[in-house]
Amino acid sequence: MNAFATDPFTVSATHSVAVDIYTSAYRISGKTVTRFARVADIVNQIASTHLVIDEATVSEYADASATLGAQQVLVTVDEILFLMAADTESAARPEMRIQKRAVRAQLGLPPFRLTGSVHVPQGSRPADGLLNVVERFMPMTEVTISSSVYPELGRTTAAVALQRQLAHVLLVTDDERPDQLLADVLDAATAERWLKPRESDEAG
C-alpha cells in the first residue's frame, strides 16, 4: 500500500478541465491543464501571468459575429473577472476544507453583477471575510450572473472563482448566522442583555 496515497499534501497529477472565463470584454471557453480540483485554486495557484486555454472559443460581448476558434489562446490573469470550471468542486478533498459559514453577497464586476454565497471563516464578520482574503481569487457558490449591458450573458452556475480586487461594489445581502460572532466573544447572559431592547427605547 502506498503510504502517501491519503497524504493531503501529495502533488496531484495534471488533468484537463473545461472552463469558461469572463473578462470585461471577452468570454473564453475551452480546456486548461491543472493539478487542482477547486475552481479558485486553478487560478490562485498559477505561477504564470497567463492562463493557457486549449481548444478555445473566444467571443466578444460587443460583437457576436467576432467569435473565433483557436487551438490555443493565452488569457491574461490580471484581466480575468471570474472563471467557472466543470466538475471541480465535487473533486475537492474534504480534509483540505476549512470550516466556514455561507453569507449571501452581491458583487459588481462591470459589466457583470454576481449574486451568490461567499464563505467566511467561522467567528468572523462578513466584511472581514470579503476584504481580508489572502488569495487573489475567491470562490462564490450558487451564483446568478447578470448584466444590464449584455443581458444575453446572464446565467446561473454552481460555483465561480472571482477576482475580488476588480469588484467595484461588495454588498452583504444576508448572513445565515449573524449572531455567531457575538456568541463566540460574549457569555450568554451578556449577549442577551445586549440584544434585549432598552426600556427607554421601548417607551419611545
C-alpha positions in Angstrom: 0.0 0.0 0.0 1.3 3.5 -0.9 1.9 5.3 2.4 1.4 8.6 0.7 -1.9 7.7 -1.0 -4.0 9.7 1.5 -1.5 12.5 2.2 -3.4 15.8 1.6 -0.1 17.4 0.5 0.7 14.9 -2.2 1.1 16.6 -5.6 -1.9 15.6 -7.8 -1.5 14.5 -11.4 -2.4 17.1 -14.0 -5.8 16.8 -15.7 -7.7 18.8 -18.3 -10.7 20.8 -17.1 -13.3 22.6 -19.2 -13.5 26.3 -18.2 -15.4 29.4 -19.0 -13.5 32.7 -18.4 -15.0 36.2 -18.4 -13.1 39.4 -18.8 -14.6 42.9 -19.1 -14.9 42.4 -22.9 -14.5 38.7 -23.7 -15.7 35.2 -22.9 -13.1 32.5 -23.4 -14.3 28.8 -23.3 -12.0 25.8 -23.6 -9.8 23.5 -21.6 -6.9 24.1 -19.3 -4.5 21.7 -17.7 -4.2 21.9 -13.9 -3.3 19.9 -10.8 -6.1 21.3 -8.7 -9.7 20.3 -8.0 -11.2 23.5 -6.6 -12.1 26.2 -9.1 -10.4 29.0 -7.2 -7.1 27.0 -6.9 -6.9 26.7 -10.7 -6.1 30.5 -10.9 -4.8 31.2 -7.4 -2.0 28.6 -7.8 -0.9 29.5 -11.3 2.7 30.7 -11.4 2.4 32.4 -14.9 0.9 35.7 -15.8 -1.3 34.0 -18.4 -3.7 31.0 -18.3 -3.3 28.7 -21.2 -6.6 27.6 -22.8 -6.7 24.8 -25.4 -9.4 24.2 -27.9 -10.6 27.7 -27.3 -13.6 29.7 -28.4 -13.3 33.5 -27.9 -16.4 35.6 -28.0 -16.6 39.4 -27.9 -19.6 40.8 -26.0 -20.0 43.9 -28.2 -19.8 41.9 -31.4 -21.3 38.5 -31.6 -20.1 38.0 -35.1 -16.5 38.3 -33.9 -16.5 34.9 -32.3 -13.4 32.8 -33.3 -11.9 29.4 -32.5 -8.3 28.7 -31.8 -6.2 25.7 -30.9 -4.7 27.6 -28.0 -5.0 31.1 -26.5 -3.4 32.8 -23.6 -5.6 34.8 -21.2 -4.0 37.5 -19.0 -4.8 36.5 -15.4 -4.9 40.2 -14.4 -7.9 40.7 -16.7 -10.0 37.7 -15.5 -13.1 38.9 -13.8 -14.3 35.4 -12.9 -13.9 31.8 -14.0 -16.1 28.7 -13.8 -14.9 25.1 -14.3 -16.7 21.8 -14.9 -16.8 19.2 -12.2 -14.2 20.7 -9.9 -15.8 21.3 -6.6 -17.1 17.7 -6.2 -13.5 16.5 -6.6 -12.1 18.7 -3.8 -10.6 16.7 -0.9 -12.6 17.1 2.3 -9.6 17.0 4.5 -8.4 20.3 2.9 -11.6 22.2 3.7 -11.7 24.9 6.4 -15.0 25.2 8.4 -16.8 28.2 7.1 -20.3 29.7 7.0 -22.2 30.9 4.0 -23.0 34.6 3.5 -25.2 35.9 0.7 -23.4 38.7 -1.2 -23.6 40.7 -4.4 -20.5 41.8 -6.2 -20.3 44.3 -9.0 -17.6 43.4 -11.6 -18.6 45.6 -14.6 -20.2 44.8 -16.8 -21.5 41.9 -14.6 -23.3 41.6 -11.3 -22.7 38.3 -9.4 -25.1 37.3 -6.6 -24.4 34.2 -4.6 -22.8 32.8 -1.4 -19.3 33.6 -0.2 -17.9 31.5 2.6 -16.2 33.2 5.5 -14.3 31.6 8.4 -16.4 30.7 11.5 -16.4 33.5 14.0 -15.5 36.2 11.5 -17.6 39.2 10.3 -18.8 39.0 6.7 -16.9 42.2 5.8 -13.7 40.6 7.1 -14.4 37.5 5.0 -14.8 39.7 1.9 -11.9 42.1 2.5 -9.2 40.1 4.4 -8.6 37.5 1.8 -5.1 36.3 1.1 -5.9 34.6 -2.2 -6.4 36.7 -5.3 -9.5 34.8 -6.5 -12.3 33.9 -4.0 -15.0 31.3 -4.6 -18.7 32.1 -4.8 -21.3 29.3 -4.9 -24.9 29.2 -6.1 -24.2 32.1 -8.4 -26.5 34.2 -10.5 -24.7 36.2 -13.2 -26.4 39.2 -14.8 -25.5 42.1 -17.0 -27.7 45.1 -17.8 -25.4 46.0 -20.7 -25.3 42.4 -22.1 -28.5 40.7 -20.8 -27.9 37.7 -23.0 -24.9 36.8 -20.9 -27.0 36.1 -17.8 -26.7 32.6 -16.4 -26.6 30.6 -13.2 -23.8 28.3 -12.1 -22.8 26.2 -9.1 -19.5 28.0 -8.4 -17.1 30.6 -9.8 -13.7 32.0 -8.8 -13.9 35.8 -8.9 -11.1 38.3 -8.7 -12.1 40.3 -5.7 -9.8 43.3 -6.3 -11.6 44.0 -9.6 -15.0 44.3 -7.9 -16.3 47.9 -7.7 -19.0 47.1 -5.2 -19.2 44.4 -2.5 -22.5 44.0 -0.7 -23.6 41.6 2.0 -27.3 40.9 1.5 -27.8 38.2 4.1 -25.8 36.4 6.8 -27.2 33.0 7.7 -25.7 33.1 11.2 -25.4 36.8 12.1 -25.2 36.2 15.8 -22.3 33.7 15.6 -19.5 36.2 16.3 -21.4 37.7 19.3 -21.9 34.3 20.7 -18.2 33.5 20.3 -17.0 36.5 22.2 -19.6 37.1 24.9 -21.2 34.9 27.5 -24.9 34.1 27.1 -26.1 36.5 29.8 -24.2 39.4 28.4 -25.2 38.7 24.8 -28.9 38.5 25.9 -28.6 41.8 27.7 -27.0 43.5 24.6 -29.7 42.2 22.3 -32.7 43.0 24.6 -34.2 46.4 23.8 -33.6 49.1 26.4 -36.6 50.2 28.4 -36.1 53.8 27.1 -36.3 52.5 23.6 -39.5 50.6 24.3 -41.0 53.6 25.9 -40.2 55.8 22.9 
